[in-house]
Amino acid sequence: PRTPVLFVHHRSELGGAPASLSYLIRELDDEQFEAHIYCPPGPAAELFRQAGAKVHTGPVAGFTHIWASTYRGRRWLLFLRELGLLPSHVLRFRRTLRRHRFELVHFNDSPLIPAAWLAKREGLPVVWHLRSALPEGGTDRRSTFVRSAIRRFADTSIAINHDVADVFGVGSTVVPNSVDLARFHPGDPADAKTSLGLPAGRPVVSY
């Protein structure tokens, strides 16, 4: 029988994290693994469905604490929103865990501590995929809490680069994000410059 794996994502909108996860799901060996995902309903859920995962939608309380998103000033209202989602998130996610015989749970970034706690209570192995660095170099109190939660709940962790691995300091294995070479591949430089109206002899740097 195939091994059922549950992936957990915390946001409904599209972005780099769900795109990268969709590539991972799409490339899994269908004869060995059965991919499931728990996430909020929305465009990201549809992306995972197209990648071949069985989608379970429900609320997610993802308490963000990354370099690009922290709670300060009016942003504490976002914290209150997540706190309001927490009871329904706990009920729905625990129900999903208990209705299926998952062998492994994969969390698609650090703001998923409540879900990781639930997975460990059910006795499931946890893989934590760290994609965004902690703010302030990871020296603040909340970063210390996030780091200790990952150490406690994760059986192993993956970081997308050495900067992320170093700021968390939890012994993560570095696995860079994959690239879909069918979509992103080198074209002809001269044609690209012509289409953009750039002089043929001018060096162009893209990033």
N, C-alpha and C positions, 0 to 999 in steps of 0.2 A: 504493500500500500504506500501511497505517497505521503510524505511528511507535511502536515499542515502547519504553516507558519503565519502568525498574525503580525502584520505591520501596523503601527499606530502613528498617525499624523495629526497635528493639532490645528491646522488652519484650513479654511475652505477655499481661499483664493489660490490662483496659480502663482508660481515663483520658482526659484532655483531649487529649493529643497524638494518640493513635490515632483518636479521634472526629473531630478536625479534619482529619486526613489522609483519613479515609473520606469526608468531605464533598467534598474536593478530587477524589478518585478518582471519586466518583459523578457529579460535574458535568463530567468531561472529555468532550470530543466523541468519541463512539465511532467516528465515521467518520474521524477524524484520528489518534487515539491508541489504543494497546493497552497497558493498564495491567497491570503485573506487580508483585508485592511479595515481598520476602524478609524473613522475620521468624520468631521462635520459634513453635512450635505453641501454640494456646490460644485464649482468647476474642477477642483482638485479631485473630488470623488469620481467624477466622470473620467478624468485622465487616468486614474488608477483602474477603473473598469475597462477602459480601452486597452490598458496594458495587460489585461488578463486576470486581474485579481477579483475575488469575490468580495464585494464591498458591503460593510456593515456601517451604517451612518448613525450618528448620535452626537450629543453635546460633548465637548472636550473642554476641561478647565486647564488651560496651559498658562501657567504663571511665568511670564517671560522675564528673563534676566540675561540679556545678551548685549554686546557692545552697541548695537543699533536700536535697542528698545529696553528702557528701564522705567521704573515707576518714579516719577517726580512731578511736582506741581499738579496740574490737571490730569496728568496721566494716571494718578491714583484712582481715578474713576474707572479705568480699565481693570485695575486690580479688583475693585468692587464688583465689576461685571463678571470676572472669572470666579470670584467667591460665590456669586449667585448661581453660577452654572455648576458648582462643585457637587451638590447633592444629586442632581439628575445625571451628571457625568459618572459619579460613583455607581449609581444603580444600573445605568445602561451598560457601562463597560464591564462591570462584574457579571451581569447577565450574559453578555457576549462571551466572556471567558468561560463561563460554566456550561453554556450550550454547545460548545465545540471542544473537541479534544486536541487543542493546539499543543505542539511540541516545543515551540519557541516563540518569544515575543520580541519584536524589533521596534525600538522607539526612534523616530526620525528627528531628533534634536533634543536639547536639554530641557525645554519647558514642560516636561511630561512627568513630573515627580509623583503626583497622585496616582496616575495610571500605572507607573512602575511599582509603586507600593502595593497596589491591588494585585498585579501579576505575581509578585513575590509571595504574597499571602496565599495565592493559589498554587504555589510550589512550581512555578514555571521558570525556565531559564530566560534571562533577559540580556539582549544585546542592545547597547545604547550607541546610536550613531550621532556623534557630536559634529555639528556643522557650523556653529557660530561661536566666536570667542566670547569670553566673559568680559564685562566692562571693567575699566580701571585696572587692567592687568590681572584681574581676578583677586585683588587684595582686600576688597570690601567684605563686610560680614555676610551679606547675602550670597556672594560668590562662594564663600567658605561653606555655607549651608548646602548650596547646589552641589558642590564638589563632594561633600560628605555623603549626600543622598545617592549620588552616582556610585561612589565606592561601596555603599551599603547594599544597593538594590541590583546593580549590574553584575552579571557573571563575567562579561567582557565588554569592552567599548572600542569603537572605531572613530577616528578623527579624520577629517578630510584633508588636513595638512599639518605640518609640524607646529605652526603657530597655535592652532587650536589645541593640539595635543599638549603643548607645553603649558598653556595658560590653565588648562584643567588639571594637569598633573596627576592623572589617575591611571597611568600606564596604558594609554590607548594605542592600538595598532593604527598606523597611518595608511589609509586607503584613499588615494585621490579620486575625485569625482570622475566618472566616465564621460566620454564625449560621443554623441551619436554621429558617427562619420558618414552616415547616409544623408544627414541634414547639413552637417558642417564639414566642409572639405575645401581644400584650396582650389580657387578658380584661376582664370588667366589675369595676371596683374594689369596688363594693358587694357583689356576690356573693362575691368573694374574702374580704372582711372577715367576712361572715356565716358562710362555711364554716370560718373559723379562729376564730370566736367573739370577734372584735374589735369594739369600739364603732365605729359608722358614722362618727362625727365625729373619730376619732383619726387623725392622719397616720401613715402606715406607710412605712418606707423598706426596700427590699430590695436585696441586692447579691450 
